[in-house]
């Protein structure tokens, strides 16, 4: 702190925090679609602050702590208030417990990430990252309004989704981190064409595209974990069969 702080990465972090704070204000005003958009934009700022810090070699303990506090507001408190006010108020105790559990598990997820930052396996996260969980809720809200919904909803799947996301954040299921960006360094020309096509698809139907991307990422962890367990069980079975054949 005596030597100063890095300005540019922390400006992106403050942009993340601003979007989270605006999302909370929008929820109080019952502008749920705007709140969901703010949570998605907060995710963009969160990605940029990490990328910029690594490219500038401007990572610091101060930046890491500031990023965690901003994430708690933007991806812990804001989406919990959003999903509660939008879909869970009619469920009474189960509704506000689901919203609190989302915030609590997100907080635990951030604390565990900070503790394991130096020893964690590169390329993977332990548990669903809290920005992905928040984006799942936000894109669900956006999909609701994209297909003609209005006001609030009372669908039990939203309640179950809130509990499921909370559990995945504190689980030991592995998720890909995408920290080692494919956009740094050289790549085949066709890769640039694919990136441009991908951006066109998102621009054409952003609500649907972002919802599908979030869903695929959330599901990818349990799916790969299940495949690994099945592969391990199959390997043990083959090992027992070989031992029996030898005997």
ABEGO torsion letter per residue (X at the ends): XAAEBBAAAAAAAAAAAAAAAAAAAAAAAGBAAAAAAAAAAAAAAAAAAAAAAAAAGABBAAAAAAAAAAAAAAAAAAAAAAAAAAAAAAAEAAAAAAAAAAAAAAAAAAAAAAAAAAABBBGBBBEBBAAAAAAAAAAAAAAAAAAGBBEBBBBAAAAAAAAAAAAAAABABBBBAGABBAABEBBBAAAAAAAAAAAAAAAABAAAAAAAAAAAAAAAAAAAAAAAAAAAAAAAAAAAAAAAAAX
